Amino acid sequence: MRVAPLFELLARRSATDEQISAALYESRVDTSGKTPSVETLFHAYLLSLPGVEFVGHTHATAVNTILCSSRQNSLRHAGSSRMRLFVAE
């Protein structure tokens, strides 16, 4: 990601949704790619902290397996009107 547009955005006291979208769009390295997610702003913030040189971003494989499945809705509702996926639900 190109961090300059994001650092400029983070330096503001406030920003509109349009300004945030524009900064995310400008931060793309691959200009033919999609606009990065709003998590990109958090990554930029972390990179602005002293001593931080990279941000490692991962997702739990088991959670992605369920949430990215083409069957996620049927898995979620199997056997009841609302099946719990996680203990804290």
Backbone as a printed PyTorch tensor [residue, N CA C, xyz], in Angstrom:
tensor([[[  0.8400,  -1.1750,   0.0000],
         [  0.0000,   0.0000,   0.0000],
         [  0.8830,   1.2340,   0.0000]],

        [[  0.4050,   2.2660,  -0.6180],
         [  1.0890,   3.5620,  -0.5820],
         [  0.5780,   4.2940,   0.6550]],

        [[  1.4670,   4.5660,   1.6060],
         [  1.0210,   5.0920,   2.8920],
         [  0.8450,   6.6100,   2.9200]],

        [[  1.4660,   7.3360,   2.0040],
         [  1.3990,   8.8050,   2.0530],
         [ -0.0380,   9.3330,   2.0950]],

        [[ -0.9490,   8.8880,   1.2110],
         [ -2.3240,   9.4060,   1.2810],
         [ -3.0070,   9.0730,   2.6110]],

        [[ -2.6560,   7.9350,   3.1770],
         [ -3.2710,   7.5190,   4.4400],
         [ -2.7120,   8.3120,   5.6170]],

        [[ -1.4040,   8.5660,   5.5980],
         [ -0.8070,   9.3830,   6.6540],
         [ -1.3820,  10.8020,   6.6220]],

        [[ -1.5960,  11.3380,   5.4120],
         [ -2.2150,  12.6650,   5.2840],
         [ -3.6190,  12.6580,   5.8810]],

        [[ -4.3660,  11.6120,   5.6140],
         [ -5.7200,  11.4910,   6.1570],
         [ -5.6890,  11.3890,   7.6760]],

        [[ -4.7680,  10.5930,   8.2000],
         [ -4.6750,  10.4120,   9.6510],
         [ -4.2520,  11.6980,  10.3680]],

        [[ -3.5820,  12.5910,   9.6720],
         [ -3.1340,  13.8480,  10.2750],
         [ -4.2820,  14.8540,  10.4400]],

        [[ -5.3960,  14.6180,   9.7670],
         [ -6.5510,  15.5280,   9.8610],
         [ -7.2950,  15.3160,  11.1740]],

        [[ -7.9810,  16.3440,  11.6060],
         [ -8.8160,  16.2310,  12.8090],
         [-10.0980,  15.4720,  12.5080]],

        [[-10.5610,  15.5390,  11.2750],
         [-11.7600,  14.8060,  10.8690],
         [-11.6940,  14.5810,   9.3630]],

        [[-12.5310,  13.6690,   8.8900],
         [-12.5850,  13.3830,   7.4590],
         [-13.9820,  12.8850,   7.1120]],

        [[-14.4160,  13.2190,   5.9290],
         [-15.7200,  12.7440,   5.4460],
         [-15.5530,  11.3300,   4.8940]],

        [[-16.6580,  10.6440,   4.6980],
         [-16.6200,   9.3180,   4.0790],
         [-15.9710,   9.3880,   2.6930]],

        [[-16.2680,  10.4550,   1.9690],
         [-15.7090,  10.6140,   0.6250],
         [-14.1930,  10.7900,   0.6800]],

        [[-13.6890,  11.5490,   1.6550],
         [-12.2440,  11.7420,   1.8020],
         [-11.5450,  10.4370,   2.1930]],

        [[-12.1860,   9.6590,   3.0430],
         [-11.6310,   8.3660,   3.4440],
         [-11.5820,   7.4350,   2.2340]],

        [[-12.6680,   7.3760,   1.4870],
         [-12.7010,   6.5260,   0.2860],
         [-11.6330,   6.9420,  -0.7200]],

        [[-11.4710,   8.2540,  -0.9070],
         [-10.4690,   8.7500,  -1.8550],
         [ -9.0530,   8.3800,  -1.4110]],

        [[ -8.7620,   8.5160,  -0.1240],
         [ -7.4290,   8.1770,   0.3850],
         [ -7.1640,   6.6790,   0.2390]],

        [[ -8.1560,   5.8550,   0.5300],
         [ -7.9970,   4.4110,   0.3540],
         [ -7.7490,   4.0700,  -1.1110]],

        [[ -8.4900,   4.7090,  -1.9920],
         [ -8.3350,   4.4790,  -3.4320],
         [ -6.9280,   4.8840,  -3.8870]],

        [[ -6.4450,   6.0040,  -3.3910],
         [ -5.1080,   6.4930,  -3.7560],
         [ -3.9960,   5.6340,  -3.1680]],

        [[ -4.2830,   4.8780,  -2.1260],
         [ -3.2540,   4.0780,  -1.4710],
         [ -2.9500,   2.7780,  -2.2140]],

        [[ -3.7410,   2.4580,  -3.2110],
         [ -3.5450,   1.2060,  -3.9470],
         [ -2.2050,   1.2090,  -4.6850]],

        [[ -1.5200,   0.0960,  -4.6310],
         [ -0.3030,  -0.0740,  -5.4170],
         [ -0.6880,  -0.5360,  -6.8130]],

        [[ -1.6160,  -1.4770,  -6.8840],
         [ -2.1340,  -1.9630,  -8.1570],
         [ -3.3380,  -1.1080,  -8.5190]],

        [[ -3.1510,  -0.1830,  -9.4340],
         [ -4.2200,   0.7740,  -9.7550],
         [ -5.4150,   0.1280, -10.4540]],

        [[ -5.2780,  -1.1260, -10.8660],
         [ -6.4290,  -1.8150, -11.4600],
         [ -7.1800,  -2.6270, -10.4050]],

        [[ -6.6610,  -2.6450,  -9.1870],
         [ -7.2740,  -3.4210,  -8.1130],
         [ -8.4390,  -2.7060,  -7.4490]],

        [[ -9.0910,  -3.4420,  -6.5730],
         [-10.2200,  -2.8890,  -5.8180],
         [ -9.7150,  -1.9100,  -4.7590]],

        [[-10.6130,  -1.0850,  -4.2580],
         [-10.2930,  -0.1800,  -3.1590],
         [-10.0310,  -1.0060,  -1.9050]],

        [[ -8.9470,  -0.7180,  -1.1830],
         [ -8.6430,  -1.4730,   0.0460],
         [ -9.7360,  -1.2990,   1.1040]],

        [[ -9.7900,  -2.2310,   2.0370],
         [-10.7810,  -2.1580,   3.1060],
         [-10.4110,  -1.0660,   4.1030]],

        [[-11.3670,  -0.7070,   4.9470],
         [-11.1180,   0.3150,   5.9540],
         [-10.0770,  -0.1390,   6.9750]],

        [[ -9.8020,  -1.4510,   7.0590],
         [ -8.7350,  -1.9340,   7.9430],
         [ -7.3860,  -1.3370,   7.5470]],

        [[ -7.2680,  -0.9360,   6.2980],
         [ -6.0310,  -0.3480,   5.7970],
         [ -5.6650,   0.9010,   6.5930]],

        [[ -6.6610,   1.6730,   7.0360],
         [ -6.3890,   2.8580,   7.8550],
         [ -5.7580,   2.4750,   9.1880]],

        [[ -6.2320,   1.3980,   9.7810],
         [ -5.6550,   0.9390,  11.0360],
         [ -4.2140,   0.4880,  10.8140]],

        [[ -3.9700,  -0.1890,   9.7060],
         [ -2.6040,  -0.5990,   9.3810],
         [ -1.7090,   0.6280,   9.2220]],

        [[ -2.2070,   1.6500,   8.5490],
         [ -1.4270,   2.8740,   8.3680],
         [ -1.1410,   3.5350,   9.7110]],

        [[ -2.1450,   3.5680,  10.5840],
         [ -1.9380,   4.1270,  11.9180],
         [ -0.8270,   3.3720,  12.6440]],

        [[ -0.8910,   2.0540,  12.6140],
         [  0.1450,   1.2490,  13.2810],
         [  1.5210,   1.5430,  12.7030]],

        [[  1.6080,   1.7050,  11.3860],
         [  2.8840,   2.0090,  10.7460],
         [  3.3940,   3.4030,  11.1000]],

        [[  2.5130,   4.2640,  11.5820],
         [  2.9370,   5.6110,  11.9730],
         [  3.5500,   5.6400,  13.3750]],

        [[  3.4170,   4.5470,  14.1190],
         [  3.9460,   4.4930,  15.4800],
         [  5.4570,   4.2740,  15.4710]],

        [[  6.1720,   4.8620,  16.4280],
         [  7.6230,   4.6940,  16.4880],
         [  8.0080,   3.2220,  16.6060]],

        [[  8.9660,   2.8130,  15.8060],
         [  9.4870,   1.4550,  15.8710],
         [  8.7110,   0.4210,  15.0910]],

        [[  7.5640,   0.7940,  14.5400],
         [  6.7660,  -0.1670,  13.7750],
         [  7.1810,  -0.0750,  12.3120]],

        [[  7.6610,  -1.1960,  11.7740],
         [  8.1320,  -1.2080,  10.3840],
         [  7.2650,  -2.0500,   9.4620]],

        [[  6.4410,  -2.9120,  10.0250],
         [  5.5150,  -3.6930,   9.2010],
         [  4.3200,  -4.1000,  10.0570]],

        [[  3.2450,  -4.4580,   9.3780],
         [  2.0380,  -4.9320,  10.0530],
         [  1.7190,  -6.3030,   9.4710]],

        [[  1.6580,  -7.3070,  10.3290],
         [  1.2480,  -8.6420,   9.9090],
         [ -0.2280,  -8.8120,  10.1840]],

        [[ -0.9830,  -9.1390,   9.1740],
         [ -2.4360,  -9.2440,   9.2900],
         [ -2.8340, -10.6650,   8.9100]],

        [[ -3.4580, -11.3660,   9.8250],
         [ -3.8920, -12.7270,   9.5420],
         [ -5.3530, -12.9150,   9.9430]],

        [[ -5.9180, -13.9860,   9.4790],
         [ -7.2650, -14.3910,   9.8690],
         [ -7.2110, -15.8710,  10.2100]],

        [[ -7.9720, -16.2730,  11.1830],
         [ -8.0140, -17.6820,  11.5700],
         [ -8.5960, -18.5120,  10.4290]],

        [[ -7.8780, -19.5440,  10.0370],
         [ -8.2980, -20.3890,   8.9210],
         [ -9.6700, -21.0040,   9.1600]],

        [[ -9.9160, -21.4710,  10.3620],
         [-11.2060, -22.1150,  10.6530],
         [-12.3620, -21.1330,  10.5080]],

        [[-12.1720, -19.9120,  10.9540],
         [-13.2330, -18.9040,  10.8360],
         [-13.4580, -18.5520,   9.3730]],

        [[-12.3720, -18.3510,   8.6180],
         [-12.5210, -18.0530,   7.1890],
         [-13.1910, -19.1950,   6.4430]],

        [[-12.9090, -20.4240,   6.8240],
         [-13.5230, -21.5770,   6.1830],
         [-15.0370, -21.4960,   6.2870]],

        [[-15.5270, -21.0830,   7.4390],
         [-16.9750, -20.9690,   7.6350],
         [-17.5270, -19.7140,   6.9700]],

        [[-16.9320, -18.5670,   7.2600],
         [-17.4960, -17.2990,   6.7980],
         [-17.3510, -17.0720,   5.3000]],

        [[-16.3560, -17.6960,   4.6740],
         [-16.1530, -17.5230,   3.2340],
         [-16.7390, -18.6650,   2.4190]],

        [[-17.3790, -19.5930,   3.0830],
         [-17.9810, -20.7290,   2.4040],
         [-19.2250, -20.2990,   1.6390]],

        [[-19.4080, -20.8900,   0.4710],
         [-20.6430, -20.6090,  -0.2860],
         [-21.8650, -21.1550,   0.4520]],

        [[-21.6280, -22.0110,   1.4470],
         [-22.7110, -22.5980,   2.2370],
         [-22.8490, -21.9450,   3.6040]],

        [[-22.2250, -20.7970,   3.8330],
         [-22.2190, -20.2250,   5.1880],
         [-23.6100, -19.9690,   5.7310]],

        [[-24.5490, -19.5390,   4.9100],
         [-25.9070, -19.3050,   5.4180],
         [-26.5750, -20.5960,   5.8340]],

        [[-26.4120, -21.6550,   5.0410],
         [-27.0270, -22.9280,   5.4080],
         [-26.3460, -23.5210,   6.6360]],

        [[-25.0330, -23.3260,   6.7720],
         [-24.3280, -23.7970,   7.9660],
         [-24.8280, -23.0610,   9.2010]],

        [[-25.0510, -21.7830,   9.0680],
         [-25.4610, -20.9590,  10.1970],
         [-26.8680, -21.3070,  10.6710]],

        [[-27.7260, -21.6980,   9.7590],
         [-29.1260, -21.9460,  10.1030],
         [-29.4760, -23.4320,  10.1550]],

        [[-28.5060, -24.2860,  10.0710],
         [-28.7660, -25.7370,  10.0570],
         [-29.3890, -26.1930,  11.3750]],

        [[-30.5240, -26.8170,  11.2870],
         [-31.1330, -27.4480,  12.4520],
         [-31.8630, -26.5150,  13.3970]],

        [[-31.7780, -25.2130,  13.2010],
         [-32.5140, -24.2870,  14.0700],
         [-32.6560, -22.9640,  13.3450]],

        [[-33.4530, -22.0970,  13.9240],
         [-33.6270, -20.7780,  13.2970],
         [-32.3710, -19.9270,  13.4380]],

        [[-31.5350, -20.2350,  14.4270],
         [-30.2850, -19.4760,  14.5820],
         [-29.2590, -20.3610,  15.2960]],

        [[-28.3610, -20.9190,  14.5170],
         [-27.3360, -21.7830,  15.0830],
         [-26.1580, -20.9540,  15.5760]],

        [[-25.6700, -21.2590,  16.7550],
         [-24.5050, -20.5620,  17.2950],
         [-23.2450, -21.1010,  16.6560]],

        [[-22.3980, -20.1900,  16.1510],
         [-21.1050, -20.5910,  15.6100],
         [-20.0120, -20.4620,  16.6520]],

        [[-20.1620, -19.5010,  17.5580],
         [-19.1300, -19.1980,  18.5320],
         [-19.7220, -19.2210,  19.9320]],

        [[-18.9330, -19.6340,  20.8800],
         [-19.4040, -19.7660,  22.2680],
         [-19.9800, -18.4610,  22.8010]],

        [[-19.3930, -17.3350,  22.4540],
         [-19.8020, -16.0420,  23.0090],
         [-21.0930, -15.5060,  22.4000]],

        [[-21.6420, -16.1620,  21.3970],
         [-22.8670, -15.6630,  20.7730],
         [-24.0370, -15.7600,  21.7180]]])
